[in-house]
Amino acid sequence: MANGFANRFLFCCVKRSKFLPHGGRLDDAELMKMNERVKEAVDFAQSVGRVTMTEAAAKVWEEVYPELSAEQPGLIGAVIARAEAQAIRLALIFSLLDKKFTIDVAHLKAAISLWAYCEQSAIRIFGDSLGDPIADEILRALRQTPEGLTRTDIRNLFSRHGRADQISAALEGLLASGRAKFEMRPSGGRPVETWFAVGGSH
């Protein structure tokens, strides 16, 4: 999921609206009309050279590009890492289906809306996992323990078989991504480092 393969797909959460054991009843005339429209769009696309944006679309693209291209942490960040590339490809497809030589604002906004749905679908599917088994296990335990866990508690999660450096790296990742925080609490002796989950679970 995090090796650059998953982000080549558009994930869409869908649900059937009805049960059709024998399929739908699409009218043959409507089907032929759809076939013809698709054929016309394909023929048009094959005749088009470079597709550019209208001036208005270019301004919209400049506004949304920083947010689309911003890096996201964790596994979900790897899954949606091609946001800007996916959005512009969708806009191109919409413009060609519309048999236009340029990407206009309507094509771009439709593409951005579709991408936003795909992004939310990916978040629903993959959650806020970091993709690091140790970090994800620690985060699950922290969310189940509102009073927090000490370093010793966290080490015990792995029956003391987890390497200290791996656990430290996992905690640093949780801290950097804003998923966990720690406090130094008094214990009658040396202060104890206690970790807590930040935010709710998905």
N, C-alpha and C positions, 0 to 999 in steps of 0.2 A: 504493500500500500504506500510505502514511503520511498520507493525507489524511482519515482518519476513515471510509473505506469498508470496508476489510478487517476492522476490529474489529466490524462488524455481523454477521459470520459466525462459525460454530463450525467450526473446522478439526479434522478427525478423520483420523488415519492408520489406514487399514484395509488388510487383505490377504485375498484370497479364500481360503477353506479347501478348495475343490474346484472342478473344472470341470464345469459343467452346460450342455452345448450346447443341450439342449431344456428348460431351466428345471428348477425343483424339482417335487416331486410332493406339494404341499400338499393334504391331504384337503379335499374340498368342505365337509364338515361343520365342520372346524376353521376354514376360511376364513369360513364364515357366522358362526361363534361370534365370531371376531375382529371381523368387520364389526359385529355387534350390540353388542359391548363398546365399540367406538369410537363408534357412534351414540349409545349411552346416555351416554357421557362428554360428547359434543358437546351433546346435549340438556340435560344437567345444567349444563354451563358456560354455556349461553345463559340459564339461569334464575338465575344467581348474580350478586349485586351485588358489592360490595367484598369482597375476600378479605383477611383479616388473618392474623397468625401466632398460634399458641398461645404461652402464656407461656414454655414450655420451648424452643420454636423461636426465640423472640425472644432468649433468652439465648445460644443457640448462634450466632445471626446477629451479635450484638454482639461475640462472641469472634473470629469469622472476618472480619468486615468490614474492620478495619484492614489486614490482609494483602491482601485482595482489592482494596482501593481504593488500595493503595500504588503510586506511580508507578514505572515501569520505564524504563530508558534505552534509546535506540536504536530501531531499526525494530521489534524485537519488542515494545517498550513501546507503540508505536502500535498494533500488531496486537491486543494483549490489553488495551487500555486500558479496555474496558467489562466487566471481569471481574465486578464486583459486580452490574451490571445484568443481565448474562447469567445469572449464578447465580440471582438472585431470579426471573427469568423462567422458568428451568427448574424451580425449586421450585414456582412457580405452576402450570405445566403438569402436573407430577407430582401435585399436590393435586387438580386438576380431573379428571385421568384416574382418580384414586382416588375421585372423586365426594365430595370433602370441601369444606366451606365455609371451612376454615382450612388454612394451611400448617403442618404438624407437623414434628417433628424428622426423621422418616424421609424426608420429601419434601426437606427442606433438605440433609440429608447426601447423598442420592442426587444432588441437583443439584450440590453442591460436588465430589463425586467425578467426575461427568461433566465439569464445567468443568476440573478438574485434568488430566484426560486430554486435553481440547481444548487446554489451555495447553501441555502437553508436546508435543502434535502440532505446534502452531504453532512452538514452539522448534525442533523437528526440521526443519520445512519452511523456516523463514526464518533459522534460525541466530542468531548474535549480531551480525548486521549492524547498523550504525548508520544505514543508509539514506542516508549521505553518500558518494558515489562516491569522493571523494578520501580520506576517512578509511578507508573499507573497503579501498582499494588499499594504503594505507600499512600497515594492520593485516595484510593478507596478506603483504606484503613482510617485515614485522617477524617474523612467525611462521616465515617461511622462512629467517630470518637470526638464529639464536640469539645470535651475537656482537654484535648490535645494529647500528643504522644512525645515522650522524650526520645533521645537518640537510642537509648537502650531498648525502649519499647519497639522502636522501628527496626533495630537490629534483630530483635526477637521475632519479628514478622517472618523472617527468613530462616528461622531456627538457627540463627547465628552462623549460617553458611554463606550469607551474602558478604562479599568483600567490602570493606569499609570505604574504599575509594569509589566503588560503584554506587554505594548508598549515598555518599557525599555528592557525587556528580548528579544523582537523581534528585536530591534535595535542592541542589543549586538550580537545576532545570525547573523544578516546581516553583522556586522562589522567583526566578527570572521571568517566568511566564505568568506570574501573578496568581497562581493556583494555590500557593501555600505561603505561610509566613511563620516566623518563629519569635519567641520571647525568651528572655533570660529571667527565670523565676527563682526567687530565693528558696533555699532548702535547708537552712540552718548551717550550711557549710558553703561550698562553692555553688554559685547559681547554676541552675539546670536549664539546658537548652530544650525548650518545649515547642513542638510544631503543631500548627493548626491549618485546616483547609480554609481556603478563601472562596466565597461564593457557594452556590448550590451545585448539586449534581445534575447531570443530563441523562 
